[in-house]
Amino acid sequence: MSASGDLLRIEPAAPAPPAPAALARLILDGFDRHYALFRYSAQRAKALFESGDWHGIAQLSRERIEYYDTRVRECARQLEQALAASAAVTGEPAHTALWQAVKQEYVSLLAGHRQPECAETFYNSVSCRVLHRDYFHNTFLFVRPAVATDYLDSRLPAWRVYYPLADGLRPSLTRLVADFGLALPFADLPRDVRQLARAAIGKLRAQLPRLGPNRLSADCQIQVLSTLFFRNTAAYVVGRLVNQGMVYPFALALVRNAAGQAEIDALLAGPDDLSALFSFTRAYFLVDTETPSAVVAFLASLVPRKPPAELYTMIGLQKQGKTLFYRDFLQHLAHSHDVFDVAPGIRGMVMCVFTLPSYPYVFKLIRDRSEKDGMTPATVRRKYQMVKLHDRVGRLADTWEYSQVALPRARFAPRLLAELRAAAPSLLEETDDTLIIRHVYIERRMTPLNLYLRHASDTHVDRAVRDYGDAIRQLASANIFPGDMLYKNFGMTRLGRVVFYDYDEIQRLTEMQFRAIPPAPDEEAEMSGEAWYPVGANDVFPEEFESFLLGDPRVRRAFMRHHAELLQPDWWQACQARVARGRIDDFFPYDTDRRLRSVAAHAA
């Protein structure tokens, strides 16, 4: 007792600061929650495909893109609370020794984990929210991977194997399709398999003769990934034929017909077909995979031109794609000597665009003050986010979005540095040898369509203008109006496809008002440079397209031959009506000559 006779008070002990192992476990638990939701999305996609709920698949695709950031924010809040408790006890914030220990504990937790590379990226995302930029190096973050994923596989193998020589080609193909266990009947699977076998033999005939008289060898196998790839209204079987050590990539497109029955719609074969399927201009697939590294390794054997960063992105793991892209970029910087410079082409009014000539991407910064009325940086970011969440129908380029990118200042051309300092000073931070960019979009470099048309032959002009109009039509059917349809805002891909890439004026088609220009009240009004009719903010007069799109006679001839109706408001209004009724058009990543029905008709 005390001198006053009161009982001695025993003060509760101060809470111990969280141990590094507990912090590491907190972060990994956050990732595991995220990945469980990620897999559940793909499992839901299978049920939605089976029921033909295309709006449900579109909604699911949009929601899944935002899952990652939601889980990161949730985990970062929990981590900040734990660190605040620690600081209250120790009197100091998270320190160097603590965070090194957390990373070491985290690595030990990844032993036996099926998604270690994605878990490392999640760790980086959470850590970058709570740590100062001084910690952004490999001592504290996974700038380099710590856990190898070579030969890592799922508990059940990532792909299945079939033997067409031993079991017969048609029985093997029948079992291959049936093993996916779709909960809807096939309209006529024997017919589809018969047509598929005929198409496959036709594709292989051009390749196999050079392998010798026995064409298919004893080691001939058909290997297919064990999960379907869902996107829009189709599901894809992805696989490869292996024969005498040669790999022949292929994919089968499965669709649900109007009667609610499954059909094999198309055979895609060869690297170019597969590249189009996995294009950066299309929505990400919904894929249920326990071990993504095994799936990506398989895909890399089919499309060797595509880096793993793009393949991770295309199966919906875009944050892992960003991590690998940035690692590749740093590697390229370390082994190159050219300088960043202003990108060729017409100067942007909203974005500063620069490039590294030896690197096939462009870098885009939002100007602090746009030269377009009402166009603020926040507006531009909303436009890019809208594209990220939208079905890109093969006509909108995907972008990598980064913050706090540190680059060597010596690698910047003086004129580029001058332009960035003048146009986007709020996005720059400079030290003696480093330029830190607070926010940047990185996008695949393409040949601007205006430059392509200037130097193309008449045949190529006709083909490019036709594809340009097709791009506009397909975007409109997906409820997208490009806004600024000048050719400089479109690019030509390696496979000769026209793609839109300038999003500052992009809007939903249903927000626009397409109108015909009313007759002038008199000749004086008609000759005036001012409009004699009221014009709203979202009013569009398609007949005006002619004046700024069709000045070149070659372009005009091609456009009027293929797309004259795009100059009439009636076409746009009819498209709006279809979109408003909820119609979903799927523009498949293959030409009609890949479809089995056309193959069968041709054979007949």
Disulfide bonds with the S-S distance in Angstrom:
none
